[in-house]
């Protein structure tokens, strides 16, 4: 018969797997694409949450290569293709590759380094 200690360890391990799985499934896969008209100082990005909706993002920021400053992006609505459109205006040209950091409405923050390679 299994001891109380080994049963507790097994129960804890199962609970940890279930919690980790719930966190992974809530973020899903996300794709980013530059929208037509984007420039190094006026960035327009279409973000798509595969398995989610265009309303899954609550906050988005961008950072150029060599910079340590994140620039807030504003939600410019939906493209009508399941994408949400986000805009950022930078006082200095952003240098690719760009990193994007976003927060989901569930509160998860995700950083995608080198996600946009050129303008």
Biopython code that builds the backbone (N, CA, C, O; Angstrom):
import numpy as np
from Bio.PDB.StructureBuilder import StructureBuilder

atoms = [
    (1, "UNK", "N", (0.842, -1.177, 0.000)),
    (1, "UNK", "CA", (0.000, 0.000, 0.000)),
    (1, "UNK", "C", (0.887, 1.239, 0.000)),
    (1, "UNK", "O", (1.888, 1.289, 0.714)),
    (2, "UNK", "N", (0.519, 2.245, -0.805)),
    (2, "UNK", "CA", (1.312, 3.472, -0.920)),
    (2, "UNK", "C", (1.183, 4.293, 0.349)),
    (2, "UNK", "O", (0.125, 4.341, 0.977)),
    (3, "UNK", "N", (2.270, 4.929, 0.710)),
    (3, "UNK", "CA", (2.259, 5.770, 1.898)),
    (3, "UNK", "C", (1.540, 7.081, 1.596)),
    (3, "UNK", "O", (1.369, 7.460, 0.437)),
    (4, "UNK", "N", (1.124, 7.760, 2.652)),
    (4, "UNK", "CA", (0.461, 9.042, 2.520)),
    (4, "UNK", "C", (1.376, 10.051, 1.830)),
    (4, "UNK", "O", (0.904, 10.885, 1.058)),
    (5, "UNK", "N", (2.685, 9.983, 2.100)),
    (5, "UNK", "CA", (3.643, 10.900, 1.505)),
    (5, "UNK", "C", (3.718, 10.728, -0.006)),
    (5, "UNK", "O", (3.720, 11.723, -0.731)),
    (6, "UNK", "N", (3.781, 9.492, -0.502)),
    (6, "UNK", "CA", (3.880, 9.271, -1.949)),
    (6, "UNK", "C", (2.579, 9.650, -2.651)),
    (6, "UNK", "O", (2.617, 10.120, -3.788)),
    (7, "UNK", "N", (1.452, 9.463, -2.018)),
    (7, "UNK", "CA", (0.165, 9.865, -2.591)),
    (7, "UNK", "C", (0.101, 11.388, -2.684)),
    (7, "UNK", "O", (-0.387, 11.925, -3.679)),
    (8, "UNK", "N", (0.584, 12.082, -1.670)),
    (8, "UNK", "CA", (0.600, 13.545, -1.678)),
    (8, "UNK", "C", (1.493, 14.077, -2.787)),
    (8, "UNK", "O", (1.130, 15.033, -3.471)),
    (9, "UNK", "N", (2.662, 13.464, -2.972)),
    (9, "UNK", "CA", (3.584, 13.889, -4.031)),
    (9, "UNK", "C", (2.946, 13.669, -5.399)),
    (9, "UNK", "O", (3.046, 14.530, -6.273)),
    (10, "UNK", "N", (2.289, 12.518, -5.595)),
    (10, "UNK", "CA", (1.628, 12.228, -6.858)),
    (10, "UNK", "C", (0.503, 13.232, -7.124)),
    (10, "UNK", "O", (0.380, 13.738, -8.239)),
    (11, "UNK", "N", (-0.303, 13.519, -6.127)),
    (11, "UNK", "CA", (-1.399, 14.479, -6.284)),
    (11, "UNK", "C", (-0.861, 15.866, -6.630)),
    (11, "UNK", "O", (-1.435, 16.556, -7.473)),
    (12, "UNK", "N", (0.226, 16.279, -5.996)),
    (12, "UNK", "CA", (0.837, 17.574, -6.269)),
    (12, "UNK", "C", (1.371, 17.618, -7.699)),
    (12, "UNK", "O", (1.210, 18.629, -8.382)),
    (13, "UNK", "N", (2.000, 16.548, -8.157)),
    (13, "UNK", "CA", (2.538, 16.486, -9.522)),
    (13, "UNK", "C", (1.409, 16.592, -10.547)),
    (13, "UNK", "O", (1.540, 17.315, -11.535)),
    (14, "UNK", "N", (0.321, 15.891, -10.328)),
    (14, "UNK", "CA", (-0.827, 15.945, -11.248)),
    (14, "UNK", "C", (-1.410, 17.350, -11.269)),
    (14, "UNK", "O", (-1.742, 17.863, -12.337)),
    (15, "UNK", "N", (-1.539, 17.976, -10.112)),
    (15, "UNK", "CA", (-2.085, 19.325, -10.038)),
    (15, "UNK", "C", (-1.188, 20.319, -10.786)),
    (15, "UNK", "O", (-1.695, 21.214, -11.462)),
    (16, "UNK", "N", (0.136, 20.173, -10.673)),
    (16, "UNK", "CA", (1.062, 21.065, -11.362)),
    (16, "UNK", "C", (0.941, 20.921, -12.879)),
    (16, "UNK", "O", (1.002, 21.921, -13.595)),
    (17, "UNK", "N", (0.771, 19.711, -13.375)),
    (17, "UNK", "CA", (0.602, 19.486, -14.810)),
    (17, "UNK", "C", (-0.690, 20.136, -15.289)),
    (17, "UNK", "O", (-0.696, 20.772, -16.343)),
    (18, "UNK", "N", (-1.771, 19.996, -14.554)),
    (18, "UNK", "CA", (-3.043, 20.595, -14.943)),
    (18, "UNK", "C", (-2.960, 22.111, -14.974)),
    (18, "UNK", "O", (-3.491, 22.735, -15.893)),
    (19, "UNK", "N", (-2.308, 22.719, -13.993)),
    (19, "UNK", "CA", (-2.164, 24.182, -13.956)),
    (19, "UNK", "C", (-1.291, 24.641, -15.106)),
    (19, "UNK", "O", (-1.633, 25.624, -15.763)),
    (20, "UNK", "N", (-0.183, 23.979, -15.380)),
    (20, "UNK", "CA", (0.703, 24.354, -16.484)),
    (20, "UNK", "C", (-0.033, 24.234, -17.811)),
    (20, "UNK", "O", (0.122, 25.099, -18.673)),
    (21, "UNK", "N", (-0.821, 23.195, -17.997)),
    (21, "UNK", "CA", (-1.588, 23.028, -19.226)),
    (21, "UNK", "C", (-2.615, 24.123, -19.411)),
    (21, "UNK", "O", (-2.826, 24.585, -20.533)),
    (22, "UNK", "N", (-3.258, 24.549, -18.336)),
    (22, "UNK", "CA", (-4.247, 25.622, -18.422)),
    (22, "UNK", "C", (-3.577, 26.934, -18.822)),
    (22, "UNK", "O", (-4.134, 27.692, -19.616)),
    (23, "UNK", "N", (-2.406, 27.209, -18.293)),
    (23, "UNK", "CA", (-1.699, 28.439, -18.652)),
    (23, "UNK", "C", (-1.294, 28.423, -20.119)),
    (23, "UNK", "O", (-1.423, 29.442, -20.798)),
    (24, "UNK", "N", (-0.812, 27.300, -20.619)),
    (24, "UNK", "CA", (-0.382, 27.222, -22.014)),
    (24, "UNK", "C", (-1.563, 27.363, -22.958)),
    (24, "UNK", "O", (-1.456, 28.052, -23.973)),
    (25, "UNK", "N", (-2.664, 26.740, -22.656)),
    (25, "UNK", "CA", (-3.785, 26.777, -23.582)),
    (25, "UNK", "C", (-4.458, 28.139, -23.605)),
    (25, "UNK", "O", (-5.135, 28.460, -24.582)),
    (26, "UNK", "N", (-4.299, 28.948, -22.575)),
    (26, "UNK", "CA", (-4.953, 30.255, -22.567)),
    (26, "UNK", "C", (-4.234, 31.245, -23.463)),
    (26, "UNK", "O", (-4.859, 32.198, -23.928)),
    (27, "UNK", "N", (-2.934, 31.059, -23.730)),
    (27, "UNK", "CA", (-2.221, 32.003, -24.569)),
    (27, "UNK", "C", (-2.307, 31.637, -26.035)),
    (27, "UNK", "O", (-2.342, 32.539, -26.872)),
    (28, "UNK", "N", (-2.342, 30.384, -26.386)),
    (28, "UNK", "CA", (-2.450, 29.973, -27.771)),
    (28, "UNK", "C", (-1.282, 30.440, -28.615)),
    (28, "UNK", "O", (-0.266, 30.890, -28.086)),
    (29, "UNK", "N", (-1.427, 30.334, -29.927)),
    (29, "UNK", "CA", (-0.394, 30.789, -30.861)),
    (29, "UNK", "C", (-0.798, 32.152, -31.398)),
    (29, "UNK", "O", (-1.976, 32.422, -31.633)),
    (30, "UNK", "N", (0.201, 33.004, -31.588)),
    (30, "UNK", "CA", (-0.045, 34.364, -32.041)),
    (30, "UNK", "C", (0.848, 34.657, -33.230)),
    (30, "UNK", "O", (2.019, 34.277, -33.237)),
    (31, "UNK", "N", (0.307, 35.330, -34.236)),
    (31, "UNK", "CA", (1.078, 35.743, -35.395)),
    (31, "UNK", "C", (1.041, 37.254, -35.542)),
    (31, "UNK", "O", (0.048, 37.894, -35.193)),
    (32, "UNK", "N", (2.126, 37.825, -36.060)),
    (32, "UNK", "CA", (2.219, 39.264, -36.273)),
    (32, "UNK", "C", (2.629, 39.533, -37.707)),
    (32, "UNK", "O", (3.417, 38.782, -38.282)),
    (33, "UNK", "N", (2.098, 40.601, -38.288)),
    (33, "UNK", "CA", (2.478, 41.007, -39.640)),
    (33, "UNK", "C", (2.418, 42.521, -39.733)),
    (33, "UNK", "O", (1.517, 43.154, -39.183)),
    (34, "UNK", "N", (3.391, 43.098, -40.438)),
    (34, "UNK", "CA", (3.348, 44.532, -40.688)),
    (34, "UNK", "C", (2.219, 44.829, -41.665)),
    (34, "UNK", "O", (2.037, 44.127, -42.660)),
    (35, "UNK", "N", (1.471, 45.875, -41.366)),
    (35, "UNK", "CA", (0.402, 46.286, -42.272)),
    (35, "UNK", "C", (0.959, 47.276, -43.293)),
    (35, "UNK", "O", (1.968, 47.937, -43.051)),
    (36, "UNK", "N", (0.290, 47.363, -44.423)),
    (36, "UNK", "CA", (0.687, 48.282, -45.481)),
    (36, "UNK", "C", (0.726, 49.703, -44.918)),
    (36, "UNK", "O", (-0.170, 50.117, -44.183)),
    (37, "UNK", "N", (1.767, 50.433, -45.273)),
    (37, "UNK", "CA", (1.915, 51.807, -44.805)),
    (37, "UNK", "C", (2.808, 51.955, -43.588)),
    (37, "UNK", "O", (3.071, 53.074, -43.149)),
    (38, "UNK", "N", (3.277, 50.850, -43.038)),
    (38, "UNK", "CA", (4.172, 50.914, -41.877)),
    (38, "UNK", "C", (5.515, 51.519, -42.269)),
    (38, "UNK", "O", (6.036, 51.263, -43.355)),
    (39, "UNK", "N", (6.059, 52.320, -41.372)),
    (39, "UNK", "CA", (7.390, 52.891, -41.547)),
    (39, "UNK", "C", (8.149, 52.698, -40.240)),
    (39, "UNK", "O", (7.543, 52.314, -39.240)),
    (40, "UNK", "N", (9.454, 52.951, -40.216)),
    (40, "UNK", "CA", (10.212, 52.807, -38.970)),
    (40, "UNK", "C", (9.770, 53.760, -37.845)),
    (40, "UNK", "O", (10.121, 53.540, -36.686)),
    (41, "UNK", "N", (9.006, 54.813, -38.170)),
    (41, "UNK", "CA", (8.513, 55.716, -37.125)),
    (41, "UNK", "C", (7.003, 55.623, -36.914)),
    (41, "UNK", "O", (6.487, 56.126, -35.916)),
    (42, "UNK", "N", (6.298, 54.990, -37.834)),
    (42, "UNK", "CA", (4.848, 54.840, -37.732)),
    (42, "UNK", "C", (4.502, 53.386, -38.027)),
    (42, "UNK", "O", (4.251, 53.008, -39.171)),
    (43, "UNK", "N", (4.495, 52.591, -36.981)),
    (43, "UNK", "CA", (4.344, 51.142, -37.107)),
    (43, "UNK", "C", (2.878, 50.747, -37.024)),
    (43, "UNK", "O", (2.152, 51.211, -36.145)),
    (44, "UNK", "N", (2.446, 49.890, -37.939)),
    (44, "UNK", "CA", (1.091, 49.348, -37.929)),
    (44, "UNK", "C", (1.228, 47.828, -38.010)),
    (44, "UNK", "O", (1.786, 47.302, -38.973)),
    (45, "UNK", "N", (0.719, 47.129, -37.002)),
    (45, "UNK", "CA", (0.888, 45.678, -36.897)),
    (45, "UNK", "C", (-0.473, 45.005, -36.795)),
    (45, "UNK", "O", (-1.334, 45.427, -36.022)),
    (46, "UNK", "N", (-0.653, 43.956, -37.582)),
    (46, "UNK", "CA", (-1.828, 43.103, -37.457)),
    (46, "UNK", "C", (-1.431, 41.916, -36.587)),
    (46, "UNK", "O", (-0.456, 41.224, -36.881)),
    (47, "UNK", "N", (-2.184, 41.682, -35.521)),
    (47, "UNK", "CA", (-1.911, 40.578, -34.600)),
    (47, "UNK", "C", (-3.081, 39.607, -34.649)),
    (47, "UNK", "O", (-4.244, 40.008, -34.589)),
    (48, "UNK", "N", (-2.758, 38.329, -34.757)),
    (48, "UNK", "CA", (-3.806, 37.308, -34.819)),
    (48, "UNK", "C", (-3.548, 36.259, -33.753)),
    (48, "UNK", "O", (-2.442, 35.733, -33.630)),
    (49, "UNK", "N", (-4.578, 35.967, -32.990)),
    (49, "UNK", "CA", (-4.519, 34.920, -31.985)),
    (49, "UNK", "C", (-5.193, 33.681, -32.571)),
    (49, "UNK", "O", (-6.419, 33.621, -32.663)),
    (50, "UNK", "N", (-4.386, 32.692, -32.968)),
    (50, "UNK", "CA", (-4.929, 31.459, -33.535)),
    (50, "UNK", "C", (-5.554, 30.649, -32.402)),
    (50, "UNK", "O", (-4.900, 30.359, -31.401)),
    (51, "UNK", "N", (-6.795, 30.296, -32.566)),
    (51, "UNK", "CA", (-7.506, 29.580, -31.519)),
    (51, "UNK", "C", (-8.159, 30.534, -30.530)),
    (51, "UNK", "O", (-8.779, 30.098, -29.560)),
    (52, "UNK", "N", (-8.021, 31.827, -30.771)),
    (52, "UNK", "CA", (-8.631, 32.835, -29.920)),
    (52, "UNK", "C", (-9.392, 33.821, -30.783)),
    (52, "UNK", "O", (-9.875, 33.473, -31.860)),
    (53, "UNK", "N", (-9.498, 35.056, -30.307)),
    (53, "UNK", "CA", (-10.183, 36.092, -31.072)),
    (53, "UNK", "C", (-9.286, 37.314, -31.166)),
    (53, "UNK", "O", (-8.254, 37.396, -30.500)),
    (54, "UNK", "N", (-9.694, 38.262, -32.003)),
    (54, "UNK", "CA", (-8.917, 39.486, -32.151)),
    (54, "UNK", "C", (-8.987, 40.347, -30.896)),
    (54, "UNK", "O", (-8.241, 41.318, -30.775)),
    (55, "UNK", "N", (-9.864, 40.011, -29.972)),
    (55, "UNK", "CA", (-10.017, 40.776, -28.730)),
    (55, "UNK", "C", (-9.222, 40.188, -27.578)),
    (55, "UNK", "O", (-9.411, 40.606, -26.436)),
    (56, "UNK", "N", (-8.330, 39.222, -27.841)),
    (56, "UNK", "CA", (-7.585, 38.557, -26.777)),
    (56, "UNK", "C", (-6.494, 39.432, -26.152)),
    (56, "UNK", "O", (-6.039, 39.142, -25.046)),
    (57, "UNK", "N", (-6.067, 40.497, -26.841)),
    (57, "UNK", "CA", (-4.959, 41.317, -26.369)),
    (57, "UNK", "C", (-5.473, 42.525, -25.590)),
    (57, "UNK", "O", (-6.398, 43.204, -26.035)),
    (58, "UNK", "N", (-4.876, 42.791, -24.432)),
    (58, "UNK", "CA", (-5.276, 43.969, -23.670)),
    (58, "UNK", "C", (-4.231, 45.077, -23.736)),
    (58, "UNK", "O", (-4.543, 46.241, -23.486)),
    (59, "UNK", "N", (-2.984, 44.716, -24.074)),
    (59, "UNK", "CA", (-1.910, 45.697, -24.141)),
    (59, "UNK", "C", (-0.847, 45.166, -25.086)),
    (59, "UNK", "O", (-0.580, 43.965, -25.118)),
    (60, "UNK", "N", (-0.229, 46.076, -25.867)),
    (60, "UNK", "CA", (0.842, 45.667, -26.758)),
    (60, "UNK", "C", (1.896, 46.769, -26.799)),
    (60, "UNK", "O", (1.572, 47.957, -26.778)),
    (61, "UNK", "N", (3.173, 46.354, -26.859)),
    (61, "UNK", "CA", (4.296, 47.277, -26.929)),
    (61, "UNK", "C", (5.306, 46.751, -27.939)),
    (61, "UNK", "O", (5.328, 45.560, -28.249)),
    (62, "UNK", "N", (6.149, 47.659, -28.453)),
    (62, "UNK", "CA", (7.173, 47.287, -29.429)),
    (62, "UNK", "C", (8.506, 47.878, -28.991)),
    (62, "UNK", "O", (8.554, 48.915, -28.329)),
    (63, "UNK", "N", (9.592, 47.200, -29.372)),
    (63, "UNK", "CA", (10.941, 47.670, -29.060)),
    (63, "UNK", "C", (11.838, 47.352, -30.247)),
    (63, "UNK", "O", (11.800, 46.241, -30.776)),
    (64, "UNK", "N", (12.646, 48.326, -30.670)),
    (64, "UNK", "CA", (13.572, 48.122, -31.775)),
    (64, "UNK", "C", (14.869, 47.493, -31.301)),
    (64, "UNK", "O", (15.185, 47.499, -30.112)),
    (65, "UNK", "N", (15.618, 46.947, -32.263)),
    (65, "UNK", "CA", (16.908, 46.327, -31.945)),
    (65, "UNK", "C", (17.839, 47.369, -31.330)),
    (65, "UNK", "O", (17.915, 48.503, -31.802)),
    (66, "UNK", "N", (18.542, 46.970, -30.276)),
    (66, "UNK", "CA", (19.498, 47.838, -29.613)),
    (66, "UNK", "C", (18.879, 48.807, -28.623)),
    (66, "UNK", "O", (19.600, 49.553, -27.961)),
    (67, "UNK", "N", (17.579, 48.812, -28.509)),
    (67, "UNK", "CA", (16.892, 49.715, -27.577)),
    (67, "UNK", "C", (16.473, 48.947, -26.331)),
    (67, "UNK", "O", (16.235, 47.741, -26.382)),
    (68, "UNK", "N", (16.388, 49.657, -25.222)),
    (68, "UNK", "CA", (15.851, 49.040, -24.012)),
    (68, "UNK", "C", (14.506, 49.670, -23.634)),
    (68, "UNK", "O", (13.960, 49.393, -22.566)),
    (69, "UNK", "N", (13.981, 50.520, -24.522)),
    (69, "UNK", "CA", (12.728, 51.227, -24.257)),
    (69, "UNK", "C", (11.574, 50.590, -25.032)),
    (69, "UNK", "O", (11.626, 50.460, -26.255)),
    (70, "UNK", "N", (10.533, 50.198, -24.296)),
    (70, "UNK", "CA", (9.315, 49.674, -24.911)),
    (70, "UNK", "C", (8.403, 50.841, -25.249)),
    (70, "UNK", "O", (8.232, 51.746, -24.432)),
    (71, "UNK", "N", (7.813, 50.834, -26.441)),
    (71, "UNK", "CA", (6.898, 51.881, -26.890)),
    (71, "UNK", "C", (5.485, 51.310, -26.877)),
    (71, "UNK", "O", (5.221, 50.265, -27.470)),
    (72, "UNK", "N", (4.584, 52.006, -26.196)),
    (72, "UNK", "CA", (3.195, 51.565, -26.140)),
    (72, "UNK", "C", (2.551, 51.640, -27.515)),
    (72, "UNK", "O", (2.805, 52.562, -28.291)),
    (73, "UNK", "N", (1.722, 50.664, -27.797)),
    (73, "UNK", "CA", (0.955, 50.635, -29.034)),
    (73, "UNK", "C", (-0.509, 50.853, -28.678)),
    (73, "UNK", "O", (-0.959, 50.457, -27.603)),
    (74, "UNK", "N", (-1.247, 51.482, -29.579)),
    (74, "UNK", "CA", (-2.672, 51.689, -29.341)),
    (74, "UNK", "C", (-3.470, 50.738, -30.226)),
    (74, "UNK", "O", (-3.088, 50.449, -31.360)),
    (75, "UNK", "N", (-4.573, 50.265, -29.686)),
    (75, "UNK", "CA", (-5.439, 49.355, -30.424)),
    (75, "UNK", "C", (-6.239, 50.180, -31.426)),
    (75, "UNK", "O", (-6.990, 51.079, -31.048)),
    (76, "UNK", "N", (-6.068, 49.861, -32.709)),
    (76, "UNK", "CA", (-6.745, 50.603, -33.771)),
    (76, "UNK", "C", (-7.926, 49.824, -34.335)),
    (76, "UNK", "O", (-8.428, 50.150, -35.411)),
    (77, "UNK", "N", (-8.369, 48.806, -33.624)),
    (77, "UNK", "CA", (-9.537, 48.049, -34.052)),
    (77, "UNK", "C", (-9.190, 46.731, -34.709)),
    (77, "UNK", "O", (-8.156, 46.129, -34.419)),
    (78, "UNK", "N", (-10.065, 46.289, -35.598)),
    (78, "UNK", "CA", (-9.922, 44.992, -36.252)),
    (78, "UNK", "C", (-9.837, 45.176, -37.755)),
    (78, "UNK", "O", (-10.422, 46.104, -38.312)),
    (79, "UNK", "N", (-9.107, 44.287, -38.403)),
    (79, "UNK", "CA", (-9.009, 44.337, -39.863)),
    (79, "UNK", "C", (-10.169, 43.608, -40.529)),
    (79, "UNK", "O", (-10.295, 43.622, -41.754)),
    (80, "UNK", "N", (-11.010, 42.975, -39.726)),
    (80, "UNK", "CA", (-12.136, 42.229, -40.275)),
    (80, "UNK", "C", (-11.777, 40.807, -40.676)),
    (80, "UNK", "O", (-12.643, 40.066, -41.143)),
    (81, "UNK", "N", (-10.528, 40.410, -40.508)),
    (81, "UNK", "CA", (-10.080, 39.063, -40.865)),
    (81, "UNK", "C", (-9.654, 38.295, -39.622)),
    (81, "UNK", "O", (-8.846, 37.370, -39.706)),
    (82, "UNK", "N", (-10.193, 38.674, -38.475)),
    (82, "UNK", "CA", (-9.812, 38.027, -37.234)),
    (82, "UNK", "C", (-8.542, 38.610, -36.625)),
    (82, "UNK", "O", (-8.048, 38.106, -35.616)),
    (83, "UNK", "N", (-8.016, 39.664, -37.229)),
    (83, "UNK", "CA", (-6.809, 40.317, -36.724)),
    (83, "UNK", "C", (-7.184, 41.571, -35.944)),
    (83, "UNK", "O", (-8.149, 42.260, -36.276)),
    (84, "UNK", "N", (-6.415, 41.853, -34.915)),
    (84, "UNK", "CA", (-6.525, 43.161, -34.288)),
    (84, "UNK", "C", (-5.367, 43.994, -34.823)),
    (84, "UNK", "O", (-4.279, 43.472, -35.064)),
    (85, "UNK", "N", (-5.603, 45.282, -35.006)),
    (85, "UNK", "CA", (-4.601, 46.179, -35.560)),
    (85, "UNK", "C", (-4.102, 47.085, -34.449)),
    (85, "UNK", "O", (-4.887, 47.685, -33.714)),
    (86, "UNK", "N", (-2.763, 47.175, -34.338)),
    (86, "UNK", "CA", (-2.121, 47.974, -33.300)),
    (86, "UNK", "C", (-1.159, 48.953, -33.952)),
    (86, "UNK", "O", (-0.468, 48.611, -34.912)),
    (87, "UNK", "N", (-1.118, 50.181, -33.422)),
    (87, "UNK", "CA", (-0.264, 51.229, -33.988)),
    (87, "UNK", "C", (0.675, 51.776, -32.923)),
    (87, "UNK", "O", (0.336, 51.859, -31.743)),
    (88, "UNK", "N", (1.882, 52.152, -33.387)),
    (88, "UNK", "CA", (2.856, 52.809, -32.521)),
    (88, "UNK", "C", (3.522, 53.929, -33.312)),
    (88, "UNK", "O", (3.836, 53.775, -34.492)),
    (89, "UNK", "N", (3.730, 55.055, -32.642)),
    (89, "UNK", "CA", (4.445, 56.170, -33.241)),
    (89, "UNK", "C", (5.704, 56.371, -32.416)),
    (89, "UNK", "O", (5.648, 56.514, -31.195)),
    (90, "UNK", "N", (6.844, 56.381, -33.103)),
    (90, "UNK", "CA", (8.131, 56.526, -32.430)),
    (90, "UNK", "C", (8.783, 57.835, -32.869)),
    (90, "UNK", "O", (8.743, 58.193, -34.046)),
    (91, "UNK", "N", (9.382, 58.547, -31.914)),
    (91, "UNK", "CA", (10.061, 59.797, -32.243)),
    (91, "UNK", "C", (11.352, 59.545, -33.021)),
    (91, "UNK", "O", (11.803, 60.414, -33.768)),
    (92, "UNK", "N", (11.942, 58.378, -32.854)),
    (92, "UNK", "CA", (13.145, 57.987, -33.593)),
    (92, "UNK", "C", (12.825, 56.713, -34.375)),
    (92, "UNK", "O", (12.026, 55.897, -33.915)),
    (93, "UNK", "N", (13.434, 56.530, -35.545)),
    (93, "UNK", "CA", (13.159, 55.314, -36.326)),
    (93, "UNK", "C", (13.500, 54.048, -35.550)),
    (93, "UNK", "O", (14.559, 53.951, -34.930)),
    (94, "UNK", "N", (12.591, 53.084, -35.591)),
    (94, "UNK", "CA", (12.834, 51.783, -34.974)),
    (94, "UNK", "C", (13.711, 50.963, -35.900)),
    (94, "UNK", "O", (13.539, 50.987, -37.119)),
    (95, "UNK", "N", (14.647, 50.243, -35.318)),
    (95, "UNK", "CA", (15.554, 49.412, -36.100)),
    (95, "UNK", "C", (15.133, 47.947, -35.965)),
    (95, "UNK", "O", (14.996, 47.426, -34.858)),
    (96, "UNK", "N", (14.930, 47.291, -37.115)),
    (96, "UNK", "CA", (14.560, 45.870, -37.113)),
    (96, "UNK", "C", (15.794, 45.031, -36.801)),
    (96, "UNK", "O", (16.916, 45.461, -37.067)),
    (97, "UNK", "N", (15.602, 43.848, -36.244)),
    (97, "UNK", "CA", (14.327, 43.195, -35.953)),
    (97, "UNK", "C", (13.668, 43.778, -34.702)),
    (97, "UNK", "O", (14.332, 44.227, -33.768)),
    (98, "UNK", "N", (12.345, 43.753, -34.727)),
    (98, "UNK", "CA", (11.549, 44.309, -33.636)),
    (98, "UNK", "C", (11.089, 43.215, -32.681)),
    (98, "UNK", "O", (10.850, 42.075, -33.080)),
    (99, "UNK", "N", (10.972, 43.587, -31.421)),
    (99, "UNK", "CA", (10.391, 42.710, -30.403)),
    (99, "UNK", "C", (9.002, 43.243, -30.076)),
    (99, "UNK", "O", (8.780, 44.453, -30.058)),
    (100, "UNK", "N", (8.082, 42.342, -29.819)),
    (100, "UNK", "CA", (6.735, 42.737, -29.405)),
    (100, "UNK", "C", (6.418, 42.061, -28.086)),
    (100, "UNK", "O", (6.626, 40.861, -27.907)),
    (101, "UNK", "N", (5.908, 42.869, -27.167)),
    (101, "UNK", "CA", (5.458, 42.360, -25.863)),
    (101, "UNK", "C", (3.964, 42.655, -25.779)),
    (101, "UNK", "O", (3.523, 43.780, -26.015)),
    (102, "UNK", "N", (3.191, 41.616, -25.434)),
    (102, "UNK", "CA", (1.755, 41.829, -25.299)),
    (102, "UNK", "C", (1.238, 41.183, -24.029)),
    (102, "UNK", "O", (1.851, 40.283, -23.456)),
    (103, "UNK", "N", (0.094, 41.675, -23.618)),
    (103, "UNK", "CA", (-0.592, 41.114, -22.450)),
    (103, "UNK", "C", (-1.971, 40.659, -22.900)),
    (103, "UNK", "O", (-2.677, 41.377, -23.607)),
    (104, "UNK", "N", (-2.343, 39.455, -22.479)),
    (104, "UNK", "CA", (-3.669, 38.940, -22.799)),
    (104, "UNK", "C", (-4.668, 39.464, -21.781)),
    (104, "UNK", "O", (-4.289, 39.965, -20.722)),
    (105, "UNK", "N", (-5.935, 39.344, -22.107)),
    (105, "UNK", "CA", (-6.980, 39.774, -21.174)),
    (105, "UNK", "C", (-7.016, 38.896, -19.932)),
    (105, "UNK", "O", (-7.603, 39.274, -18.919)),
    (106, "UNK", "N", (-6.375, 37.697, -20.008)),
    (106, "UNK", "CA", (-6.284, 36.823, -18.835)),
    (106, "UNK", "C", (-5.124, 37.240, -17.930)),
    (106, "UNK", "O", (-4.967, 36.695, -16.837)),
    (107, "UNK", "N", (-4.301, 38.210, -18.380)),
    (107, "UNK", "CA", (-3.211, 38.712, -17.550)),
    (107, "UNK", "C", (-1.840, 38.124, -17.860)),
    (107, "UNK", "O", (-0.871, 38.454, -17.176)),
    (108, "UNK", "N", (-1.731, 37.269, -18.863)),
    (108, "UNK", "CA", (-0.452, 36.680, -19.229)),
    (108, "UNK", "C", (0.336, 37.663, -20.086)),
    (108, "UNK", "O", (-0.199, 38.222, -21.043)),
    (109, "UNK", "N", (1.615, 37.876, -19.745)),
    (109, "UNK", "CA", (2.491, 38.731, -20.544)),
    (109, "UNK", "C", (3.461, 37.855, -21.321)),
    (109, "UNK", "O", (4.090, 36.957, -20.761)),
    (110, "UNK", "N", (3.575, 38.125, -22.623)),
    (110, "UNK", "CA", (4.424, 37.340, -23.510)),
    (110, "UNK", "C", (5.339, 38.284, -24.278)),
    (110, "UNK", "O", (4.895, 39.319, -24.776)),
    (111, "UNK", "N", (6.622, 37.927, -24.375)),
    (111, "UNK", "CA", (7.581, 38.705, -25.158)),
    (111, "UNK", "C", (8.027, 37.856, -26.343)),
    (111, "UNK", "O", (8.438, 36.708, -26.178)),
    (112, "UNK", "N", (7.942, 38.433, -27.531)),
    (112, "UNK", "CA", (8.405, 37.791, -28.766)),
    (112, "UNK", "C", (9.573, 38.610, -29.296)),
    (112, "UNK", "O", (9.369, 39.673, -29.883)),
    (113, "UNK", "N", (10.797, 38.127, -29.096)),
    (113, "UNK", "CA", (11.983, 38.814, -29.587)),
    (113, "UNK", "C", (12.153, 38.549, -31.070)),
    (113, "UNK", "O", (11.804, 37.476, -31.562)),
    (114, "UNK", "N", (12.689, 39.524, -31.779)),
    (114, "UNK", "CA", (13.018, 39.386, -33.206)),
    (114, "UNK", "C", (11.849, 38.826, -34.017)),
    (114, "UNK", "O", (12.037, 37.928, -34.837)),
    (115, "UNK", "N", (10.652, 39.351, -33.793)),
    (115, "UNK", "CA", (9.459, 38.808, -34.433)),
    (115, "UNK", "C", (9.163, 39.469, -35.776)),
    (115, "UNK", "O", (8.568, 38.843, -36.654)),
    (116, "UNK", "N", (9.572, 40.728, -35.947)),
    (116, "UNK", "CA", (9.401, 41.431, -37.228)),
    (116, "UNK", "C", (10.799, 41.773, -37.716)),
    (116, "UNK", "O", (11.525, 42.528, -37.069)),
    (117, "UNK", "N", (11.176, 41.209, -38.871)),
    (117, "UNK", "CA", (12.563, 41.272, -39.320)),
    (117, "UNK", "C", (12.897, 42.458, -40.210)),
    (117, "UNK", "O", (14.062, 42.850, -40.277)),
    (118, "UNK", "N", (11.920, 43.046, -40.898)),
    (118, "UNK", "CA", (12.230, 44.183, -41.764)),
    (118, "UNK", "C", (10.966, 44.989, -42.032)),
    (118, "UNK", "O", (9.851, 44.537, -41.775)),
    (119, "UNK", "N", (11.170, 46.192, -42.556)),
    (119, "UNK", "CA", (10.047, 47.069, -42.916)),
    (119, "UNK", "C", (9.771, 46.961, -44.396)),
    (119, "UNK", "O", (8.863, 47.619, -44.903)),
]
sb = StructureBuilder()
sb.init_structure("model")
sb.init_model(0)
sb.init_chain("A")
sb.init_seg("    ")
for serial, (resi, resn, name, xyz) in enumerate(atoms, 1):
    if name == "N":
        sb.init_residue(resn, " ", resi, " ")
    sb.init_atom(name, np.array(xyz, "f"), 0.0, 1.0, " ", f" {name:<3s}", serial, name[0])
structure = sb.get_structure()
